[in-house]
Each structure stands twice: as structure tokens, then as C-alpha cells.
Amino acid sequence: MHSKKSSLKLSELISELTITSAFIGASKNMYIVEEQFYTLKYIPLNQYLNYLSQLAFCVELGLKNIIKITNKVWKSHDLEFLFFEADKETGNNLSKKFFGSYRYEFKQEFLDLLKIINNLYEEARYSYGNSLIPFFNNQYIIKDDIMDFCKILDKNKPIRMLKLFLEELGEYHNFIHTNSIKNTKDLKDPIPSIIKNKFEIQENISLEEKKF
């Protein structure tokens, strides 16, 4: 059972300025860091933990970017809880679209992973907790606290699943944005300035997995 979650009600414009902007910015920053780490190949443990925290944060914001369609923002980092809230918001289209590309077992694997890493954002920041277990293996450790980041990205299945899901969140964002613009073409009255601002802020984003 999940503990009771609290939420904020924001105006449409404020939702776009905060949640969407945060999702886009955090994701782009994460990929810049990821590309640099991949180039370096070996990184300290503390930087790897920070990367895990950033990856979890991007997924969290991507889910909140869907939930905020109703201008409700949950004050929670719980990835499992936010996944089901976002999926409910889309009438289960999010999960159908994501899981539809993979074998049935993938769905259960992913949902089981969310249960384990539901608090990854906080636990990776402070270096504790069960959320970290799936992301560590002796084969990734070079010596002392040095990690082989290339091997982690290539071989660690939980990270690969989260990265695939992050791409899906980016694609879903772009789908919603494109259809919102199409729908406004039928309006006879001038588009309110708040809607114009929304489209300027809610730009299409690219979250494809990087090929280094």
C-alpha cells in the first residue's frame, strides 16, 4: 500500500512553465552527462550514483508531465505510484503503447522493477536503500570505487529499461503536443495568449537512446 500522497493544483500556464520545462531540461542535461561519462568510460562511484538519481528524476518528471494535463502535480518521487497515475490519466494508452512493442514478459519485468526502485531518486542521492541493488554488479567495478560506465550502459538491463521508458515519455509528450496544435486549427476565435505560450514552451523533444 502506498502512503497518502499530496498534490498541487497549478494553472495551465504555470504547469507548462514548470513541469514541461523541467522534464525537457533535465532530460537534455542527463544525456549531455551520459555522453561525457561514456567517453570517459571509467567514473567514480559517487558520479554513477548521481547519474542514477538524474535518470530517476527524468522519468519522474516525464510521468508528471503526463499527469499535469489535469493541472495536478503529485508531490511524490515514487516512480511506481506516478506510473500508474500517468497511465490512468491516459486511459492506459501509455502502457499499451510502451508494452505493445515488447514480449509479454517485458511488462511484468518492468512493473516488478518499478516496485523495487520506486524510491530511486532519493536513495541514489543519499547512497542507501534497496532501489540501488539492481544497478550494481561486481563486473561493473574496476577497482575500489571506480565503475565501468560503458559496460553498465551496455549490459545493465534495469538501466536499459528505464532509458527505453524515458524515450517513450518523450514520444508521448511530442504526440500530445502535435495533436494539441492540430486541434487549434479549427478554432474560429483567436487563440488565447496562454495557449500560444503553451505551444512555445512545450517544444518537441528528442530523447532517443544515444549511439556513442
N, C-alpha and C positions, 0 to 999 in steps of 0.2 A: 504493500500500500504506500502511495505517495503522501508525503506530508502536505498540508494545506498550502497552496501557492497563492501569492498575492499578485495583482496585476495593476497596471496603469492604463488609464484611458487618455489617449492623445488625439489631437485634431489631425485631420488628414495630412495637412502640410507638415506639421511637426513630425508625424510618423515618417514621412518621406525624408525629411531633413536628417532625422536621427537614425532610424533603423536601416533604411536602404543605404544611406551613405556609409554607415558603419560597416555593413556587410561587404560592400564593394571595396572600401578602403582596406579593411582587414584582410580580405582575400588577396588583393593585389600585393599588399605588403608581405603576406606569407609566402607567396610564390617568388618574390624577389629574394627573400632569405633562403628559401628552399633551393633555389638555383645556385646561390653562392655556397651553401653547405655542400651541395652535390659536387661542385667544382673543387672544393677543398678536400672532399672525401672523408677525412677524419675530423671529428669535432668533439669537444669536451662534453661530458655528461650533462652539465648544467645547461648548455645550449640546446642539447637534444630535448631535455625536459621542457625548456621554453618553447621549442618548436611544437611539441605535443600540445602544450597549452594553447598555442596560437591556432593550431589545426582544430582543436575542440571549440575554440571561440568562434572561428569562422563558420563551423557547422551550426553552432548555436544561433549566430546572427542570421544565417541563411534560413533557419526554421522560423525565427521571429519575423523575418522579412515576409514570410507567407502568412503567419498569424496576424500580422499588423493590418491585413486587409480589412479587418473589423475594427481597426484602431485600438486594439487591445494588445498590450505588451506585458507578457508574464515576467515577473521579477524572479527568474529562476535560471540556473545553469544546468538543470537536469536534462540531459540530451534525450533520454527515453521519454520523459514526460512531454517535452517540446515536440518530439517527433510525432507522437500520437495526437497532440493538439493541432499541429500543422496538417497532418493527414486528414483529421476530421474537418478542418477548415476547407480543404479542397474536395470534400466528398469522397475521400480515399483515392482520388486521382493521382496524388503524389506517389503513394506506394505502388499503385498499379503500374504507373509509368516506369518507376525505378526498378521494381522487381520483375516486371514483364520482360526485361532484356536478359534475364539470367534463369538458370535452372531453379526449380522449386526450393532445393536445399539452401540456396543462397539467401533466401528470405529469412529462414529460421536462423541461419548463421548470423546474419546482420542484426536481427532482433535480439538474439542472445548476447551479441557483442554490446549492444546499447545498454542492456541490463548491467553488464559488468563495468562499463566505462561511463555510466551516466553522469558521474561527477568528475570527469577527466579534467575539465578546465581548472577547477580548484586544486585538485590533487597533484596535477603536474606542476602547478605554480609553486606549491609548497613541498613537493617531493615526498609524498606519502600516499598510502591507500591502495586498494585493490584495482582501481582503474588503471594503474600503471603496468600491472602484470602482463597483459597481452603484448606489450610493446618492448619487452626485454627478453633477450635470449643470449646465451653465452657466445654464440657465433658472431654477435654484433660487437662484442667487446674486444678491442685490440690489446690494451693494457691499462691497468689502473682505471681511470675514468674516461678513457678515450673510446669513442664509438665510431664504427664504420657506417657513415650515413648513407653511402651508395648502396651497401648491402641491405640496410634497413628499408630503404625505399623500394628496392627490387624484390625483397624476399618477405617482408613483414606483411602478412595478409590483413590484419586489422587496419593498418595504415592505408593499404591499398583500397580497402572497402570504404574507409572514411573519405579518401580522396575522390573515389568514384561518386559517392553520395554528394560531396561538395560540388562536383561538376553538375550533377542533377539539379541541385538547388539553384545554381547559376542559370541553367537552361530553363528551369521553371520560372525564374524571375523574368528572363527575356521573353518567354511565351506570354506571360501576363501583361508585360509592358507593351509588346507589339499589338496584342488584341485590344488593349485599352485605347491605343492610338487609333486603330481602325474604327472602333465604335464611335469615336467622337466625330467622324466624318459625316454622320447622319444628323448631327445636331443643327437646327436652324438658327438658334441663338448663338451669339459669340461665346467661345469657350471661356469660362471664368478664369481669372488670372491664377487662381490657386491650382487649377488643372494644368495650365501652361507650366507653372513652376514644377509641378509634379513630374511632367514629362521631361523637363530639362534635367532634373535631378536623377530621375530613375532611368539612367542610361543603360544601354545593353552592355553586358559584361562578358568577358571571356574567361572561363575557368577550366579550360581543357587541361588534361594532365600534361605536364611539360615533358618534352623529349630532349634530354640533355646530351 
